[in-house]
Amino acid sequence: MTDVIPALKKLLRQNGFGFWRSERGDLAHKSRHAANGVLEQAESPKEF
């Protein structure tokens, strides 16, 4: 499985969202399911 976090951050930035800071445990479940959950909360179409 590829690391989806960089692609997720890029997609969110392209849609006007910002990434303020990373804390320990930030997006701990680095999976496409977690990425799609973030996109759902951002009201963006699922990509992963």
Long-range contacts (C-beta under 8 A, 24 or more apart in sequence): 1-31, 1-32, 3-30, 4-30, 4-31, 4-32, 4-34, 4-35, 4-48, 5-30, 5-35, 7-35, 7-47, 7-48, 8-35, 8-38, 8-39, 8-48, 11-39, 11-44, 11-47, 12-38, 12-39, 12-42, 12-44, 15-42, 15-44, 17-42
